[in-house]
Amino acid sequence: MASPTASKEVTPPPVIVSKVTFSTPIKRSLQGSQHFYSGAPLDAAEFQERMAQELRKQWVGPMPIADFLKTFLPLPKETVSLMPTFAIKHFDAMSEYTAEKDMYDPFIELVNSTNAIPGFKLLNTSVNFDPSLKDVPGMKSKPDVSCYKNTVDTTTSATKYEDIELIFEFKSSNAPADPFNDPKKSEFPADFQFENNGELNTLCRGQIACYARTWMAQQHRTHCFMIWIGGPHARIIRLDRSGGVVSERFHYESNGSQLLEFLWRFSVTNDAARGMDTTVMRASLEETKLAKDKLYKWKRGERSVYKLKIFHTNEPTTAKKDSKQSNTVHEVLVWGPLADPQSVTGRATRGYPALDIASGKVVFVKDSWRSNSPGTVTEVEILRDLNSKEVCNVPKILYGSDLPGQTTITHAFAGKKWNAGSQSHNFVERVHTRFAEDCVGEPLYRFQSSRQFLQVVYDAFLAHRDAYEKCGILHRDISAGNILIGPDGRGFLNDWDLARYVEKDDKGDHHPVFRSGTWQFMSRELLKNCEKIHTVEDDLESFFWLVLYHALRYMKHDKISKLPVIMTSIFDQCNPRFEGDSETGGEGKLSLLVGGSLIDFTTFTIADDPPMTYFIRNVKALWTKWYLYAINRQYELEALVASEEISIEEASRQIPFDSSRLQLHNHAKMVSIFDATLSKENWPLVSAPLDYLSRTEKRGRSDNIIVSRPSDSQGSSKRRRPLPARS
């Protein structure tokens, strides 16, 4: 990484808590920031409901079954003649089984009695959790029936998400819970409600999504296939990171040849067509031993070691080209990501400590599905620009680019005549990208002292300033997960995939159609207004919420007994909404800033930590002044509109918002507060984090949040040692 540069009482609103956090909060999403949610974990039913909501308007269908088979599992000419002739009524005996649990084994036996799926086996997995996921929140699920290659050892556990090839979800004829509706031939698809919104139907759709979520998190996949069986009917579903294509419903008991043909096509095609990412392979025994030795520090559970290919091309950017690395392929070994993707659709970001096989060095690999919308600037291009302009405290990109041929295709079927599901504008085409950086960081909550914490945040703040002033780049996702502690104990700002060039956005040429950020740390104005253009002030405000979040959660103070209510009120609050409306919120943040509710900052202190208390009070005062000005201006606008009978646009021109008078139109004022705070001599020497929210809520993180204090610690009365300087 580059070196750092010098440098009246208001009643609080009712709290409606969002039980998840959002990466791009046009819709609720589990992806990205679930770690920062302040409430209790979701149970299975809540996960199903949430996943159904996440994938709302992300379905295309009903696709004619013949088209589905030919499009997604085409057969080479030489293979067509080899397909067995399947009996049409092969599954008619299934009508005898009216209880769901009684359907699994007879179905498996009927499939096995044919030659429909050579090289594969079906197993009843309805009673077996995957033992490797027993401690992973939200991923303890049991598919009814799973399909594996014959070579997979399932003697110790029938459910092994790491090896599943195909999932079956069964519902009895008494409660078929079809997740979708097929329009009649006389009905026009565009006017039809394809997603079945009955309670059981919605939960079934969410259940299917939950299986896919866990499955795609445990494997390296471009897409997956699933089969829903409800009584005598069946559907085949193809899911990728943009959504799902659903076949028409067909009567498999009376026309079983369609289902058997799918299974046969599935078995004789290649891994790529079945959805496997062919740029990833299991590591050899020798490679596994090497990776486990070098990457043990970051071990997360029982995961296999994989070898990933990273393709490097010199895309046209402002960065200086390196002709020696053009069109090269690098190979790295990984032993599980730092965090698993939490959603089926979206970026599905995974970050890996990785061993570069050629150099023997540990690097950081980012793997995600980026948006391919017109005008999108890739994170690789952003990082090259940041590096070429010598922006401080950002990762150095080593190599990487998009993976050839790996693009989502669900959106391509939205315009088909048969589609009664969502239209094209509801889908985001995504491209699989993978690249390596020079540094593996530690999470921000692993700070060893409050001074180190603030210094790390300041380092990231300076990176943000550098990027904005030198490159015209705005990060647009200032959050706890994107500020990391480097090996030298200092901070850097990571994850630039939502960053944009400000000048282009201001001109409206490439302005994103959604807000960006992580819900808990977004500015109040972004939470309130889904169409607000993201500005530098929004990112600056996010730095304040990030510091306050960590101070409340991980540092000792006198509000710990009320911490769950305070945290959910400030960081997780969202407003009631009508069906189809976007999420809005931020009322808890506004109430805190201008109403004095929840916390009285005139008396609130961080225990034995005057500098941190000083910082929070002074930065909070800046944003209180900002919002009081905004509120008073709004009153003036409303009065002007009423008295002059003019539009709000005209009134806004007469009374412009003057951010410069508030000293928050750039970084300078907050820099002065950072500098003044960090220069103080009365910092506690040791103030390592303790997760007070977990202690009060009896909930914990999937990793060990209580960071061990140094062995020479003698309490918080000791004063600070200097932090390491960065050369």
CORHUCOR-V9749 format. One record per helix or strand of 2 or more residues. SS is the DSSP state (helix for helix, strand for strand). FROM is the first residue (numbers start at 1). TO is the last residue. If there is no record, write none. Layout:
# CORHUCOR-V9749
SS & FROM & TO
SS & FROM & TO
This chain:
# CORHUCOR-V9749
helix & 34 & 36
helix & 44 & 54
strand & 59 & 63
helix & 65 & 72
helix & 77 & 80
helix & 92 & 96
helix & 100 & 112
strand & 120 & 124
helix & 131 & 133
strand & 145 & 149
strand & 166 & 171
helix & 173 & 175
helix & 189 & 191
helix & 199 & 218
strand & 223 & 230
strand & 233 & 240
strand & 243 & 247
strand & 250 & 251
helix & 256 & 268
helix & 271 & 274
strand & 280 & 282
helix & 285 & 294
helix & 296 & 298
strand & 306 & 312
helix & 323 & 325
strand & 328 & 334
strand & 350 & 356
strand & 362 & 371
helix & 379 & 388
strand & 397 & 407
helix & 410 & 413
helix & 424 & 426
strand & 430 & 437
strand & 442 & 443
helix & 444 & 446
helix & 450 & 471
strand & 473 & 474
helix & 480 & 482
strand & 483 & 485
strand & 491 & 493
strand & 500 & 501
helix & 502 & 506
helix & 519 & 521
helix & 524 & 528
helix & 536 & 554
helix & 560 & 571
strand & 573 & 574
helix & 587 & 595
helix & 610 & 644
helix & 648 & 654
helix & 659 & 662
helix & 668 & 678
helix & 692 & 697
